[in-house]
Amino acid sequence: MPHRAKLRVVVAGGHGKIALTLTRTLANRGHDVVGIVRNPEHVADVEALGGTAVVLDLEHTDVEAVAQVLEGADAAVFAAGAGPGSTAERKYTVDRDASILLAAAAERAGVRRFVQISTTRAGAPAAQGSTPVWVAYLDAKTQAEEALKATGLDWTIVRAGALTDGPSTGRVTLAGRHVPRGSVPRADVAMVLAELVVSGAAVRRTLELTSGLVPVATAVAATGT
Ligand SMILES: NC(=O)c1ccc[n+]([C@@H]2O[C@H](COP(=O)([O-])OP(=O)(O)OC[C@H]3O[C@@H](n4cnc5c(N)ncnc54)[C@H](OP(=O)(O)O)[C@@H]3O)[C@@H](O)[C@H]2O)c1
């Protein structure tokens, strides 16, 4: 991705908790953020943080429509998710299929940089005795990762630990290897995503993220380009 002072970043799932913090972070740094939301009532919340919003239900659209939103963007971030309480079916239609759709649209629109939120539990089957929804969730996240890795995009996968709503600490453990199980505030995940987008670091890398001791900018820089 060329180093430009002002980036245009499209965030799928633009009204999500991480997405809203990411929007505020990037907008405060002078970048343009376009949030894809499915509920028209969410537009004002995105705008209040300095972004703009496009109303598009990623489970009921097509690659052409999403590519239009991505036209001229420098980066795409997949921050959507079916959310707690959703069905196993929606883990597949959102966490897997909407991610695959965004990646296909990014390729169509020529947007190379793609940052994906995933989970530290991805990449391995759910433990025996897990609920069908949890099995589906991990399978959907794993399949989304595999599909993204098969693209020609400049992807980075961020496997976050258990998310909390605690305040940002600005310090994380971020590594291209398995890190001990832990939690991480959504605010710190947003900081890491913003840094990855702006720096262009960690292309074609899968990173694990939990709370830690290293300042975000240092941790991202240490992952390499
Ligand atoms: N919970 C954890 O511990 C954990 C750990 C690691 C990773 N993650 C992942 O982290 C990501 C972000 O987490 P978060 O807490 O910020 O999520 P969140 O607040 O639940 O936000 C997800 C967003 O996705 C949107 N969305 C769902 N279906 C959509 C559709 N069809 N079209 C467009 N947008 C749609 C939702 O919109 P609505 O508001 O309209 O529903 C919501 O705004 C998720 O992918 C999650 O799986 C979670």
The ligand as an ORCA input file, in Angstrom:
! r2SCAN-3c Opt
* xyz 0 1
  N     -16.244    -11.930     21.639
  C     -14.970    -12.285     21.645
  O     -14.392    -12.593     22.685
  C     -14.204    -12.292     20.333
  C     -12.883    -12.723     20.331
  C     -12.147    -12.642     19.150
  C     -12.731    -12.146     18.000
  N     -14.043    -11.750     18.026
  C     -14.596    -11.193     16.776
  O     -14.356     -9.807     16.767
  C     -15.213     -9.200     15.782
  C     -15.728     -7.853     16.253
  O     -16.182     -7.929     17.582
  P     -17.138     -6.794     18.174
  O     -17.364     -7.126     19.607
  O     -16.681     -5.442     17.788
  O     -18.450     -7.151     17.339
  P     -19.930     -6.549     17.419
  O     -19.998     -5.367     18.330
  O     -20.855     -7.711     17.654
  O     -20.107     -5.992     15.923
  C     -20.342     -6.792     14.836
  C     -21.023     -5.922     13.809
  O     -21.271     -6.728     12.644
  C     -22.473     -6.250     12.107
  N     -23.128     -7.162     11.197
  C     -23.701     -8.363     11.490
  N     -24.308     -8.843     10.405
  C     -24.117     -7.955      9.408
  C     -24.523     -7.891      8.055
  N     -25.244     -8.869      7.519
  N     -24.181     -6.809      7.315
  C     -23.454     -5.802      7.867
  N     -23.039     -5.797      9.148
  C     -23.379     -6.865      9.906
  C     -23.357     -6.002     13.306
  O     -24.411     -5.170     12.916
  P     -25.752     -5.021     13.815
  O     -25.351     -4.056     14.895
  O     -26.727     -4.453     12.850
  O     -26.079     -6.386     14.306
  C     -22.380     -5.376     14.273
  O     -22.401     -3.979     14.190
  C     -16.290    -10.227     15.495
  O     -16.037    -10.796     14.216
  C     -16.073    -11.284     16.564
  O     -16.422    -12.578     16.115
  C     -14.776    -11.810     19.163
*
